[in-house]
Every structure is written in C-alpha cells, then in structure tokens.
Amino acid sequence: MNWSTNAWEQIEPIYKSIVEMPFITELMEGTLELEKFQFYMAQDSFYLEHFGRSLSSIASRINDIDDALIFMKFAEGALVVEKALHESYFKDFKVTSRGIIEPTCHHYVHFLKSTTALASIPVAVAAIVPCFWIYKEVGTYIFKHQNKAANGYQKWIDTYSGVAFEELATSAIAIADRLAADGSEREQTLMTEAFITASRLEFEFWNSAYQLKRW
C-alpha cells in the first residue's frame, strides 16, 4: 500500500463528515445562505494568498528541479486564483471587502506556513495535499449528486470538479507518494500526521463559514 492510500484511509471519517456537513450539502443544493458563502469567499482569499506562499516555500527548499518547478506553478496558480476572487467571485457574490483574517483561517495558514518552512520536505508536502485532494473529491461528489436545477454556486462547483483541478491534485499526491517511498517509517508517520491535521482544518474552514465564526 502506498502512502497516499493509507493516509486517505486515515481521514475517511473526516471526509465523510465534510460531504455531510450543512455548508457542503446546502451549497450542492444551491440553498446556502449568501452571507455564509461571502464569509467563505473572503476567508478563502486570505487562505489562498498564504497557501501560495507556503507552496513557494516548498519550491525553494525541494531538491528535485522538476518538483520545484511544479510547486512554483502550484504557487502561481494559488495566487492567480486569489487575484481572480477579487475580480470575479467578489463581484458576483457582492463581497465588498474581505475584512480581516478570522480564527480558523488564521490557524490553518499558520499551520501550513510553519510546517512548510520548518518541517522536512516530505512532511511539508503532505501538509498541502489535503487542500488539493479533498477539494477535488468534494467537487466531484457535489457534481455527481447535485440537483440539475440552476445553482448560483455552479461556477465554484465546476472549478473543483473539473479536469484541470484533478490534474493538480494527482500531481501533488504523486510527489507525496514518491517522497514517502524514499523516506523512513518515522517520516511517513509524520507525513500522515500532517495530512490528518490539514484535513481536520479543511473541515473546520467550511464549518467556520457556516457558523460565521469570528474573533
């Protein structure tokens, strides 16, 4: 069994709780309150900015040149999407300001930035994989189970259920598996721990938007 297969088995209950949580089910049905999606969009703007910087940190530290180039492209993509939020999604969903970074987002981005800066490269990579993998799985799940009626959130659904995003996720998972295969059992354990923590924070990120959790 490769590392990613085992890691996903460890977070199956978390993933199940994500696809069953109100934020996701209501987004899938198109009934999610606009205020909650606006909160999510604003916090996601902060998240993507810092996620891009975390990916850049990995790119600057990773030894393999091809992998470094991939992470540079990952980082560029995250920052481009963050910019697009202001020019497209913010306008579409009437978000006038992203406000301040709220507790859950603050926790998540600091976990990522400290891990990608200070942990070993395999552990750093494992910490960023859930953002790609869980979003891909959630996007695919929603696309398969959604009502065919008009959904105001369809643009978001199409982004994360699309082929382009699936390719990003597949690439990140493959790099993590390769690094795990070359590492010790202890390193693989630390990778899994980072993967689980990030997966929990993925759940909390959506849940905090649904609950409108602020300082």
Steps between C-alpha positions, in 0.01 A plus 500: 500500500642839405505793741206690352266200510574447868476873575159527334373202698601688815285801407198318356285597804606863458417495130161341573425773753596762241265380226220467755552839666236772446732734310570240232151350478339843473758618248425187296127578515552869426331596828806619693443847645688765307650646820667167576645467153620860513677425829656192341612694192661775706688252720596291198662810354727522805557125494606487135744786548677316782460159333684641200781618726515157664529335160777746410682401818494136394619593151799683648598203719426191296804337337353358181491771230192360329312491830617856576355616168171323575473672838582835343207444263282393793592823681435714195162332453395565860593868479333542161180349640521731803522798265210366296284488813514876519432548130228236457359317800499805726303688238265209425418442867505865610802473731610861544793430733672190626524652847753337732633148528274311743604231757470180295672641195766653725562158660511316167739734319738517793504121519586487129762774507679364806491143366620589150776720641627284785401135447674261264401525134295175504300622802459844343363345181264274696358807676395668173353190332156512671424841352536350153366151566202573724383786278523275196300226673240744635463667162451163331253387767290813462506481121375140510230553762372852438156585372500596135304818572679834474751546781645839581818328617551298181812692401669392823384140450627489144843627606565224751334218305691585182782314328754780554464490878505119501837512323639730770381264773640194324838669460521603867404151618758337271779719637398418858498127423844518344644689796339257744642200315849643541453583868511311826202355680527783752490758220193335351329516839574871527369551147175328593465707816540822297252370241242423770542841666453683171193286423346593835565865422329460162187392687534787745548753221160421346337458840626839616343660193169332572515611863642845407770455762678826571741621765 
